[in-house]
Amino acid sequence: MSDAELAAEFDEHRSVLVGAAYRVVGSVTDAEDVVQETWLRWSAADRTEVREVRAYLIRITTRLALNRLRQQKSRRENYVGPWLPEPIVATPQEQDPAAIAEVADSVSMAMLVVLETLSPLERAAFVLREVFDLPFAEIGDTLGRSEAAVRQLAHRAREHVHARQPRHRVDKARHQELTDRFMAASASGDFEQVVAMLAPDVELISDGGGKRRAALRPMYGADKVGRWLVAVVNSPETAGMEFGTTELNGEIAYLAYNGNTVDTAGFLQLDEHGLISHIYVVRNPDKLTGVPTRDQLG
């Protein structure tokens, strides 16, 4: 096989590999670095015994992503405030609506936040089994564990994720409408209207990475969260910003722009009563490089 043919074959699977790495490491930059390293391994590998290229590449990518996740540990320990995954423009290749929804669920901000609470091995086992449906024997080979151990890892991860993930799906039209009302109420400084949209036990996590204003620890409760939101949106720092929405991580996200530059990407999670139960706010500029600019958004 020529170098051009080898590269073309790899490129057929690149988006899947970036998606696999991203689900493990939660960072677009790290995921792309992992996939580049996968390419180097693949281009030098003996491919005569490779039966299924996609599964083989996913296994290599996952191993490398696990190594990268462990390397992130020291960075996380020195990180200022809460750490949230990096928003991504998810573009699933599937055309079937059910498949698109499944892909979106697996990269939603809520899902990625839950995955952050798993051990690295649990996280990898969950991604390989629940997202890519690899056999337990192959997952065991990837992670260097027995099939029985992998079954236990996957079971613990699945139970943990199912206990913490949203129990119902909100259609995009409803999500869009609520997001628009939430932004308008926050921007107008209407505290009562903001609080009326929040669940009593709402949780807010904001990630500024020490580079932009953000709460240094998670916040809880409608009154406290509402006051913080109104104060931040109406502070001198955010004066003159423009707001909009787009689709990130397969879901509606609200955006704040300082000129053409993305200042904030926010995600709202709704409970069964249609109230906002979780708010994830990403303001660290290093994590917003893949978000559309104001010009790109139109």
ZAZAPA-443672 format. One record per residue: residue in three letters; x, y, z of N, C-alpha, C, O in turn. Coordinates in steps of 0.1 Angstrom, whole numbers, padded with zeros to 4 digits, always signed. Layout:
ALAXYZXYZXYZXYZ
...
//
This chain:
MET+0008-0012+0000+0000+0000+0000+0009+0012+0000+0018+0014+0008
SER+0006+0022-0009+0014+0034-0010+0011+0043+0002+0001+0041+0009
ASP+0020+0053+0004+0018+0062+0015+0004+0070+0014-0003+0073+0023
ALA+0001+0074+0001-0011+0081-0001-0023+0072+0002-0033+0077+0008
GLU-0023+0059-0002-0034+0050+0001-0035+0048+0016-0046+0047+0022
LEU-0024+0047+0023-0024+0045+0037-0030+0057+0045-0038+0055+0054
ALA-0026+0069+0040-0032+0081+0046-0047+0082+0043-0054+0086+0052
ALA-0051+0079+0031-0065+0080+0028-0073+0070+0036-0084+0073+0041
GLU-0068+0058+0039-0075+0048+0047-0076+0053+0061-0087+0052+0068
PHE-0065+0059+0066-0066+0065+0080-0076+0076+0081-0083+0077+0091
ASP-0076+0085+0071-0085+0096+0071-0100+0092+0072-0108+0100+0076
GLU-0103+0080+0066-0117+0076+0067-0121+0074+0081-0133+0075+0084
HIS-0112+0072+0090-0116+0069+0104-0112+0081+0114-0114+0080+0126
ARG-0106+0091+0108-0101+0102+0117-0111+0108+0126-0109+0110+0138
SER-0123+0111+0121-0133+0118+0129-0138+0109+0140-0140+0113+0151
VAL-0139+0096+0138-0142+0086+0148-0132+0085+0159-0135+0085+0171
LEU-0119+0086+0155-0108+0085+0164-0107+0098+0173-0105+0097+0185
VAL-0109+0109+0166-0109+0122+0174-0121+0121+0185-0119+0125+0196
GLY-0132+0116+0180-0143+0114+0189-0140+0105+0201-0144+0108+0212
ALA-0134+0094+0198-0130+0084+0209-0120+0091+0219-0122+0090+0231
ALA-0110+0097+0213-0100+0104+0222-0106+0115+0230-0103+0116+0242
TYR-0115+0123+0224-0122+0134+0231-0130+0129+0243-0130+0136+0253
ARG-0137+0118+0241-0146+0113+0251-0137+0108+0263-0142+0108+0275
VAL-0125+0105+0261-0116+0100+0272-0109+0112+0278-0108+0112+0291
VAL-0104+0121+0270-0096+0132+0276-0103+0145+0278-0098+0153+0286
GLY-0114+0147+0272-0122+0159+0273-0116+0172+0268-0120+0183+0272
SER-0106+0171+0259-0099+0182+0254-0097+0180+0239-0092+0169+0235
VAL-0101+0190+0231-0100+0188+0216-0085+0188+0212-0081+0179+0204
THR-0077+0197+0218-0063+0197+0215-0056+0184+0218-0049+0179+0210
ASP-0058+0179+0230-0052+0166+0234-0057+0155+0225-0050+0146+0222
ALA-0070+0155+0222-0076+0145+0213-0069+0145+0199-0066+0134+0194
GLU-0067+0156+0194-0061+0157+0181-0046+0153+0181-0041+0146+0172
ASP-0039+0156+0192-0026+0151+0194-0025+0136+0195-0016+0130+0190
VAL-0035+0131+0202-0035+0116+0204-0037+0109+0190-0031+0099+0187
VAL-0046+0115+0182-0049+0109+0169-0037+0110+0160-0034+0102+0152
GLN-0029+0121+0161-0017+0123+0153-0007+0112+0157+0000+0106+0149
GLU-0006+0109+0170+0003+0099+0175-0002+0085+0170+0006+0076+0167
THR-0015+0083+0169-0021+0071+0164-0017+0069+0150-0013+0058+0146
TRP-0017+0080+0142-0013+0079+0128+0002+0074+0127+0005+0066+0118
LEU+0010+0080+0135+0024+0076+0135+0026+0061+0138+0034+0054+0132
ARG+0018+0056+0148+0019+0042+0152+0014+0033+0140+0019+0023+0137
TRP+0002+0038+0134-0004+0030+0123+0005+0030+0111+0006+0019+0105
SER+0011+0041+0108+0020+0041+0096+0032+0032+0097+0038+0028+0087
ALA+0036+0029+0109+0048+0021+0111+0044+0006+0115+0053-0002+0117
ALA+0031+0003+0116+0027-0009+0122+0027-0020+0111+0026-0017+0099
ASP+0028-0033+0115+0026-0044+0107+0011-0047+0106+0005-0051+0115
ARG+0005-0044+0094-0009-0044+0092-0014-0058+0086-0026-0059+0083
THR-0005-0067+0085-0009-0080+0078-0019-0088+0087-0027-0095+0081
GLU-0019-0086+0100-0028-0094+0109-0039-0085+0114-0047-0090+0122
VAL-0041-0073+0109-0052-0065+0113-0065-0069+0105-0066-0068+0093
ARG-0075-0074+0113-0087-0079+0107-0097-0068+0105-0104-0068+0094
GLU-0098-0059+0114-0108-0048+0113-0101-0035+0116-0098-0032+0128
VAL-0099-0027+0106-0091-0015+0108-0097-0005+0118-0090+0000+0126
ARG-0110-0002+0117-0116+0007+0126-0114+0003+0141-0110+0012+0149
ALA-0117-0009+0144-0116-0014+0158-0101-0013+0162-0098-0009+0174
TYR-0092-0017+0153-0078-0016+0157-0073-0002+0160-0066+0000+0170
LEU-0077+0007+0152-0073+0021+0154-0080+0027+0166-0074+0035+0174
ILE-0092+0023+0169-0099+0028+0181-0091+0023+0194-0090+0030+0203
ARG-0087+0011+0193-0079+0005+0205-0066+0013+0207-0063+0016+0218
ILE-0059+0015+0196-0046+0023+0197-0049+0037+0203-0042+0041+0212
THR-0059+0043+0197-0063+0057+0202-0067+0057+0216-0063+0066+0224
THR-0074+0047+0221-0078+0047+0235-0066+0045+0244-0066+0051+0255
ARG-0057+0036+0240-0045+0034+0249-0037+0047+0250-0033+0051+0261
LEU-0036+0054+0239-0028+0067+0239-0036+0078+0247-0030+0086+0253
ALA-0049+0078+0245-0057+0087+0252-0056+0085+0267-0056+0095+0275
LEU-0056+0073+0272-0054+0070+0286-0041+0075+0291-0041+0081+0302
ASN-0031+0073+0283-0018+0079+0287-0018+0094+0288-0013+0100+0298
ARG-0025+0101+0279-0026+0115+0279-0035+0120+0291-0032+0130+0297
LEU-0045+0112+0294-0054+0115+0306-0046+0115+0319-0047+0123+0328
ARG-0037+0105+0320-0028+0104+0332-0018+0116+0333-0015+0121+0343
GLN-0014+0120+0321-0004+0131+0320-0011+0144+0324-0005+0153+0329
GLN-0025+0145+0322-0032+0157+0325-0033+0159+0340-0037+0170+0345
LYS-0031+0148+0348-0033+0149+0362-0026+0160+0369-0032+0167+0377
SER-0014+0162+0366-0006+0173+0372-0012+0187+0368-0012+0196+0376
ARG-0016+0188+0355-0022+0201+0351-0035+0203+0358-0038+0215+0362
ARG-0043+0193+0361-0056+0194+0368-0053+0199+0382-0061+0207+0387
GLU-0043+0193+0388-0040+0196+0402-0037+0211+0404-0039+0217+0415
ASN-0031+0217+0394-0027+0231+0395-0037+0241+0388-0035+0253+0388
TYR-0048+0235+0384-0058+0243+0376-0066+0252+0386-0069+0248+0397
VAL-0068+0265+0382-0075+0274+0390-0090+0272+0389-0096+0275+0378
GLY-0097+0268+0400-0111+0266+0399-0116+0253+0393-0107+0245+0390
PRO-0129+0251+0391-0133+0238+0385-0129+0237+0371-0126+0246+0364
TRP-0127+0224+0367-0123+0221+0353-0135+0215+0346-0141+0205+0350
LEU-0138+0221+0334-0148+0216+0325-0142+0211+0312-0132+0217+0308
PRO-0148+0201+0306-0144+0197+0292-0144+0209+0283-0152+0219+0284
GLU-0137+0208+0272-0136+0218+0262-0148+0216+0252-0149+0205+0247
PRO-0156+0227+0250-0167+0225+0240-0162+0222+0226-0151+0226+0222
ILE-0170+0214+0219-0166+0210+0206-0178+0211+0196-0190+0209+0201
VAL-0176+0214+0184-0186+0214+0174-0187+0199+0169-0179+0194+0161
ALA-0198+0192+0174-0199+0178+0171-0207+0177+0157-0218+0182+0156
THR-0201+0170+0148-0207+0168+0135-0208+0153+0132-0199+0148+0124
PRO-0217+0145+0138-0218+0131+0135-0221+0128+0120-0228+0136+0113
GLN-0215+0117+0116-0216+0114+0102-0229+0107+0098-0233+0107+0087
GLU-0235+0101+0109-0248+0094+0106-0259+0103+0102-0259+0115+0105
GLN-0268+0098+0093-0279+0105+0089-0292+0101+0096-0302+0109+0097
ASP-0292+0089+0102-0304+0085+0110-0306+0093+0122-0296+0095+0130
PRO-0317+0099+0124-0320+0108+0136-0316+0101+0149-0311+0108+0158
ALA-0320+0089+0151-0317+0082+0163-0302+0080+0166-0297+0082+0177
ALA-0295+0077+0155-0280+0076+0156-0274+0089+0160-0265+0090+0168
ILE-0279+0100+0153-0274+0113+0156-0276+0117+0171-0267+0123+0177
ALA-0288+0114+0176-0291+0117+0190-0282+0109+0199-0278+0114+0210
GLU-0279+0097+0196-0270+0088+0204-0256+0094+0205-0250+0094+0215
VAL-0251+0098+0193-0238+0104+0193-0238+0117+0201-0228+0120+0209
ALA-0248+0125+0199-0249+0138+0207-0249+0135+0222-0242+0142+0229
ASP-0257+0125+0226-0257+0122+0241-0244+0119+0246-0240+0122+0257
SER-0236+0112+0238-0223+0107+0243-0212+0117+0244-0202+0115+0250
VAL-0215+0129+0238-0205+0140+0239-0211+0153+0245-0205+0163+0245
SER-0223+0151+0251-0229+0163+0257-0221+0167+0269-0214+0159+0275
MET-0222+0180+0273-0214+0185+0284-0218+0178+0297-0209+0174+0305
ALA-0231+0175+0298-0235+0167+0310-0228+0154+0311-0224+0149+0321
MET-0228+0147+0300-0222+0133+0299-0207+0134+0302-0202+0126+0310
LEU-0200+0144+0296-0186+0145+0298-0182+0148+0312-0172+0144+0318
VAL-0191+0157+0319-0189+0160+0333-0190+0147+0341-0182+0145+0351
VAL-0200+0139+0338-0201+0126+0346-0189+0117+0343-0184+0111+0352
LEU-0185+0116+0331-0173+0108+0328-0160+0113+0335-0152+0104+0338
GLU-0160+0126+0338-0148+0131+0346-0148+0124+0360-0137+0124+0366
THR-0159+0119+0365-0159+0114+0379-0155+0099+0379-0154+0093+0390
LEU-0153+0093+0367-0149+0079+0367-0134+0078+0367-0127+0088+0365
SER-0129+0066+0371-0115+0064+0370-0111+0063+0355-0119+0061+0347
PRO-0098+0065+0352-0094+0064+0338-0098+0051+0331-0103+0051+0320
LEU-0096+0040+0338-0100+0027+0332-0115+0025+0330-0119+0020+0320
GLU-0122+0030+0340-0137+0030+0339-0142+0038+0327-0150+0034+0320
ARG-0136+0050+0326-0140+0059+0315-0137+0052+0302-0145+0053+0293
ALA-0125+0047+0300-0122+0040+0287-0130+0028+0285-0135+0026+0273
ALA-0133+0020+0295-0142+0008+0293-0156+0013+0289-0162+0006+0280
PHE-0161+0023+0295-0174+0028+0292-0175+0033+0277-0184+0029+0270
VAL-0165+0041+0273-0165+0046+0260-0164+0035+0249-0171+0034+0239
LEU-0155+0025+0252-0153+0014+0242-0165+0005+0241-0169+0000+0231
ARG-0172+0003+0253-0183-0006+0253-0196+0001+0249-0203-0003+0240
GLU-0199+0012+0256-0212+0019+0254-0213+0027+0241-0224+0028+0235
VAL-0202+0033+0237-0202+0042+0225-0199+0034+0213-0205+0035+0202
PHE-0188+0025+0213-0183+0018+0201-0187+0004+0201-0184-0003+0191
ASP-0193-0001+0212-0198-0015+0212-0187-0026+0209-0190-0035+0202
LEU-0175-0024+0214-0165-0034+0212-0167-0045+0221-0172-0044+0232
PRO-0163-0057+0217-0164-0069+0226-0156-0068+0238-0145-0061+0238
PHE-0160-0074+0249-0152-0073+0262-0138-0078+0261-0129-0073+0267
ALA-0137-0088+0252-0123-0094+0251-0114-0084+0244-0102-0083+0248
GLU-0119-0077+0234-0111-0067+0228-0108-0055+0237-0097-0049+0237
ILE-0117-0051+0245-0115-0040+0255-0105-0045+0265-0096-0037+0269
GLY-0105-0057+0269-0095-0062+0278-0081-0062+0273-0072-0059+0279
ASP-0080-0065+0260-0067-0065+0253-0062-0050+0252-0051-0047+0254
THR-0072-0041+0250-0068-0027+0249-0063-0021+0262-0053-0014+0263
LEU-0070-0025+0273-0067-0019+0286-0057-0028+0294-0053-0024+0305
GLY-0053-0039+0289-0044-0048+0296-0050-0054+0309-0044-0056+0319
ARG-0063-0058+0307-0071-0064+0319-0078-0076+0313-0080-0078+0301
SER-0082-0085+0323-0089-0097+0319-0103-0093+0314-0108-0082+0317
GLU-0109-0102+0307-0123-0099+0303-0132-0098+0314-0141-0089+0314
ALA-0130-0106+0325-0139-0105+0337-0137-0091+0344-0147-0085+0348
ALA-0124-0087+0344-0122-0074+0351-0128-0062+0343-0133-0053+0348
VAL-0127-0064+0329-0133-0053+0321-0148-0053+0322-0154-0042+0322
ARG-0155-0064+0323-0169-0065+0326-0173-0057+0338-0183-0050+0339
GLN-0165-0059+0349-0167-0052+0361-0165-0037+0360-0173-0029+0365
LEU-0155-0033+0353-0152-0019+0350-0164-0013+0343-0169-0002+0346
ALA-0168-0019+0332-0179-0014+0324-0192-0013+0332-0200-0004+0330
HIS-0194-0023+0340-0207-0024+0348-0207-0012+0358-0217-0005+0359
ARG-0196-0010+0365-0195+0001+0375-0197+0014+0368-0204+0023+0373
ALA-0190+0016+0357-0191+0028+0350-0205+0031+0345-0210+0042+0346
ARG-0212+0021+0339-0225+0022+0334-0235+0026+0345-0243+0035+0344
GLU-0234+0019+0357-0242+0022+0368-0241+0036+0373-0250+0043+0376
HIS-0228+0040+0373-0225+0054+0378-0230+0064+0368-0237+0074+0373
VAL-0228+0062+0356-0233+0072+0346-0248+0072+0345-0254+0083+0345
HIS-0255+0061+0345-0269+0061+0345-0276+0067+0357-0286+0073+0356
ALA-0269+0067+0368-0274+0073+0381-0273+0088+0380-0281+0095+0387
ARG-0264+0093+0372-0261+0108+0373-0265+0115+0360-0266+0127+0360
GLN-0268+0108+0349-0271+0114+0337-0286+0119+0336-0294+0113+0344
PRO-0290+0128+0328-0304+0133+0327-0313+0121+0324-0309+0112+0315
ARG-0324+0120+0330-0333+0109+0328-0343+0111+0317-0351+0102+0314
HIS-0343+0122+0311-0352+0125+0300-0346+0134+0289-0337+0141+0293
ARG-0351+0133+0277-0346+0141+0267-0355+0153+0264-0367+0152+0263
VAL-0349+0165+0263-0357+0177+0260-0355+0180+0245-0343+0181+0240
ASP-0366+0182+0237-0364+0185+0223-0357+0198+0221-0358+0207+0229
LYS-0351+0199+0210-0342+0211+0207-0350+0224+0206-0345+0235+0210
ALA-0362+0223+0201-0370+0236+0201-0373+0241+0214-0372+0253+0217
ARG-0377+0232+0224-0380+0236+0237-0367+0241+0244-0367+0251+0251
HIS-0356+0234+0242-0343+0238+0247-0339+0252+0242-0334+0261+0250
GLN-0341+0254+0229-0338+0267+0223-0346+0278+0229-0341+0289+0233
GLU-0359+0276+0231-0368+0286+0236-0364+0290+0250-0364+0302+0254
LEU-0361+0280+0258-0358+0283+0272-0344+0290+0273-0343+0299+0281
THR-0335+0286+0265-0322+0292+0265-0323+0307+0261-0317+0316+0267
ASP-0331+0310+0251-0333+0324+0247-0339+0332+0258-0335+0343+0261
ARG-0349+0326+0265-0356+0333+0276-0346+0335+0288-0346+0346+0295
PHE-0338+0325+0290-0328+0326+0301-0318+0337+0299-0315+0345+0308
MET-0313+0338+0286-0303+0348+0283-0310+0362+0284-0303+0371+0289
ALA-0322+0364+0279-0329+0377+0280-0331+0381+0294-0329+0393+0297
ALA-0335+0372+0302-0338+0375+0316-0325+0379+0324-0324+0388+0331
SER-0314+0371+0321-0301+0374+0327-0296+0388+0323-0291+0396+0331
ALA-0297+0390+0310-0291+0403+0304-0299+0415+0309-0294+0426+0311
SER-0312+0413+0312-0320+0424+0316-0319+0427+0331-0324+0437+0336
GLY-0312+0418+0338-0311+0419+0353-0323+0416+0360-0324+0419+0372
ASP-0333+0408+0354-0345+0405+0361-0343+0392+0369-0345+0381+0365
PHE-0339+0395+0382-0335+0384+0391-0347+0375+0393-0345+0362+0393
GLU-0359+0380+0395-0370+0371+0398-0373+0362+0387-0376+0350+0389
GLN-0372+0367+0375-0375+0358+0363-0364+0348+0362-0367+0336+0358
VAL-0351+0351+0364-0341+0342+0363-0343+0330+0374-0342+0319+0370
VAL-0346+0334+0386-0348+0324+0397-0360+0315+0393-0360+0303+0396
ALA-0370+0321+0387-0382+0313+0384-0379+0302+0374-0386+0292+0373
MET-0368+0303+0366-0364+0293+0356-0355+0283+0362-0352+0273+0355
LEU-0350+0285+0374-0340+0276+0381-0347+0266+0390-0356+0269+0397
ALA-0342+0254+0390-0346+0244+0400-0341+0248+0413-0330+0254+0414
PRO-0348+0245+0424-0344+0249+0438-0330+0245+0441-0322+0252+0448
ASP-0326+0233+0436-0312+0228+0440-0303+0229+0428-0294+0221+0426
VAL-0305+0239+0419-0297+0240+0407-0282+0241+0411-0278+0246+0421
GLU-0273+0235+0402-0259+0236+0404-0253+0243+0392-0256+0241+0381
LEU-0243+0252+0395-0236+0260+0385-0221+0257+0387-0216+0258+0398
ILE-0215+0253+0376-0200+0251+0375-0195+0260+0365-0199+0260+0353
SER-0185+0268+0368-0179+0278+0358-0164+0276+0358-0158+0274+0368
ASP-0159+0276+0346-0145+0273+0343-0138+0285+0337-0141+0288+0325
GLY-0131+0293+0344-0123+0304+0339-0109+0301+0338-0101+0309+0331
GLY-0104+0290+0344-0090+0287+0343-0081+0297+0349-0069+0297+0346
GLY-0086+0306+0357-0077+0317+0363-0075+0328+0353-0067+0337+0356
LYS-0081+0327+0341-0079+0337+0330-0091+0347+0328-0090+0358+0323
ARG-0103+0342+0332-0115+0350+0332-0122+0348+0345-0121+0338+0352
ARG-0131+0358+0348-0139+0357+0360-0148+0345+0360-0155+0343+0351
ALA-0147+0337+0371-0156+0325+0373-0156+0322+0387-0147+0325+0395
ALA-0166+0315+0392-0167+0310+0405-0157+0300+0408-0155+0291+0399
LEU-0149+0301+0419-0138+0292+0422-0142+0278+0427-0134+0269+0429
ARG-0155+0276+0429-0161+0263+0433-0175+0262+0428-0181+0273+0426
PRO-0180+0250+0427-0194+0249+0423-0204+0257+0432-0201+0258+0444
MET-0215+0262+0426-0225+0269+0434-0238+0262+0433-0241+0255+0424
TYR-0246+0263+0444-0258+0255+0445-0269+0264+0451-0267+0273+0458
GLY-0282+0262+0446-0293+0269+0450-0297+0280+0441-0289+0287+0436
ALA-0311+0281+0439-0316+0291+0429-0312+0305+0433-0309+0313+0424
ASP-0314+0309+0445-0311+0322+0449-0297+0326+0447-0294+0337+0441
LYS-0287+0318+0452-0273+0321+0451-0269+0321+0436-0261+0330+0432
VAL-0273+0311+0429-0269+0310+0415-0275+0322+0407-0268+0328+0398
GLY-0288+0325+0409-0294+0336+0402-0287+0349+0405-0285+0357+0395
ARG-0284+0352+0417-0277+0364+0420-0263+0365+0413-0259+0376+0408
TRP-0256+0354+0413-0243+0354+0407-0244+0356+0392-0237+0364+0386
LEU-0254+0350+0385-0255+0351+0371-0259+0366+0367-0253+0371+0358
VAL-0269+0371+0374-0273+0385+0371-0261+0395+0373-0259+0404+0365
ALA-0253+0392+0384-0242+0401+0387-0231+0400+0376-0226+0410+0372
VAL-0228+0388+0371-0218+0386+0361-0222+0392+0348-0215+0399+0341
VAL-0234+0389+0344-0239+0393+0330-0240+0408+0330-0238+0414+0319
ASN-0243+0415+0341-0244+0429+0341-0233+0436+0347-0234+0448+0351
SER-0221+0430+0348-0209+0436+0353-0202+0444+0342-0205+0442+0331
PRO-0194+0454+0346-0186+0462+0336-0178+0453+0327-0176+0457+0315
GLU-0173+0442+0332-0165+0433+0323-0173+0428+0311-0167+0426+0301
THR-0186+0426+0313-0194+0420+0302-0202+0431+0295-0210+0427+0286
ALA-0201+0443+0299-0209+0454+0292-0206+0454+0277-0195+0454+0273
GLY-0217+0455+0269-0215+0456+0255-0213+0443+0248-0212+0443+0236
MET-0213+0432+0255-0212+0419+0249-0225+0416+0241-0236+0420+0246
GLU-0224+0408+0231-0235+0403+0223-0237+0389+0226-0228+0381+0228
PHE-0250+0384+0225-0253+0370+0229-0259+0363+0217-0266+0369+0208
GLY-0257+0350+0216-0263+0342+0206-0263+0327+0210-0259+0324+0221
THR-0268+0319+0201-0268+0304+0204-0262+0297+0192-0263+0302+0181
THR-0257+0285+0195-0253+0276+0185-0253+0262+0190-0258+0260+0201
GLU-0249+0252+0182-0249+0238+0187-0235+0234+0190-0227+0234+0181
LEU-0233+0231+0202-0220+0225+0206-0222+0212+0214-0232+0211+0221
ASN-0213+0203+0212-0215+0190+0219-0228+0184+0217-0234+0177+0225
GLY-0234+0186+0205-0246+0180+0201-0259+0186+0208-0269+0180+0208
GLU-0257+0198+0214-0268+0204+0221-0268+0219+0220-0258+0225+0216
ILE-0279+0226+0223-0279+0240+0223-0270+0246+0233-0271+0242+0245
ALA-0262+0256+0229-0253+0263+0239-0255+0278+0237-0257+0282+0225
TYR-0254+0286+0247-0255+0300+0246-0241+0306+0246-0232+0301+0252
LEU-0239+0316+0238-0226+0322+0236-0226+0337+0240-0236+0344+0237
ALA-0215+0342+0245-0214+0356+0247-0201+0361+0240-0191+0354+0240
TYR-0203+0372+0232-0192+0376+0223-0187+0390+0228-0195+0399+0230
ASN-0174+0391+0228-0168+0404+0230-0162+0408+0217-0151+0404+0213
GLY-0170+0416+0209-0166+0419+0195-0168+0406+0187-0179+0400+0188
ASN-0158+0401+0181-0159+0389+0173-0154+0377+0181-0155+0366+0176
THR-0149+0380+0193-0142+0369+0201-0152+0363+0210-0160+0369+0217
VAL-0152+0349+0211-0160+0342+0220-0155+0344+0234-0144+0341+0237
ASP-0164+0349+0243-0160+0351+0257-0165+0340+0266-0158+0336+0275
THR-0177+0335+0263-0183+0325+0271-0192+0315+0263-0198+0319+0254
ALA-0191+0302+0267-0200+0292+0262-0207+0286+0274-0200+0281+0283
GLY-0220+0286+0273-0228+0280+0285-0238+0269+0280-0243+0270+0269
PHE-0240+0260+0289-0249+0249+0287-0259+0247+0298-0255+0248+0310
LEU-0271+0246+0294-0282+0244+0304-0288+0230+0303-0291+0225+0293
GLN-0289+0224+0315-0295+0211+0316-0308+0212+0323-0309+0218+0334
LEU-0319+0206+0318-0332+0208+0323-0337+0195+0330-0333+0184+0327
ASP-0345+0197+0341-0350+0186+0348-0364+0182+0342-0368+0188+0332
GLU-0371+0172+0349-0383+0168+0343-0395+0178+0344-0405+0176+0338
HIS-0392+0188+0352-0402+0199+0353-0400+0211+0344-0407+0221+0344
GLY-0389+0209+0335-0386+0220+0326-0378+0231+0333-0377+0242+0327
LEU-0373+0229+0345-0365+0239+0351-0350+0236+0349-0346+0224+0346
ILE-0342+0246+0350-0327+0244+0348-0321+0238+0361-0321+0244+0371
SER-0316+0226+0359-0310+0219+0370-0295+0220+0371-0289+0219+0382
HIS-0288+0222+0360-0274+0224+0360-0270+0234+0349-0276+0235+0338
ILE-0260+0242+0352-0255+0252+0343-0240+0250+0343-0233+0250+0353
TYR-0235+0249+0331-0220+0247+0329-0215+0259+0320-0220+0261+0309
VAL-0206+0267+0326-0201+0279+0320-0186+0278+0317-0178+0276+0326
VAL-0182+0278+0304-0168+0278+0301-0164+0291+0296-0169+0297+0286
ARG-0154+0297+0303-0149+0310+0300-0134+0310+0297-0128+0320+0293
ASN-0127+0300+0301-0113+0299+0298-0110+0300+0283-0115+0292+0275
PRO-0104+0311+0279-0102+0313+0264-0095+0302+0257-0097+0299+0245
ASP-0086+0294+0264-0079+0283+0258-0089+0272+0254-0085+0264+0245
LYS-0100+0271+0260-0110+0261+0257-0121+0265+0247-0130+0258+0244
LEU-0120+0277+0242-0130+0283+0233-0125+0285+0219-0132+0291+0211
THR-0113+0280+0216-0108+0282+0202-0116+0275+0191-0115+0279+0180
GLY-0123+0264+0195-0130+0257+0185-0145+0262+0183-0152+0256+0175
VAL-0149+0272+0191-0162+0277+0191-0164+0287+0180-0154+0295+0178
PRO-0174+0287+0172-0176+0297+0161-0175+0312+0166-0180+0315+0177
THR-0167+0320+0159-0167+0334+0162-0180+0341+0158-0189+0334+0153
ARG-0181+0354+0162-0194+0361+0159-0196+0361+0144-0207+0359+0139
ASP-0186+0364+0136-0187+0364+0121-0191+0350+0116-0200+0350+0107
GLN-0186+0340+0121-0189+0326+0117-0204+0323+0120-0210+0316+0113
LEU-0208+0327+0132-0221+0325+0136-0232+0332+0128-0243+0327+0126
GLY-0228+0344+0123-0237+0352+0115-0246+0360+0124-0254+0367+0119
//
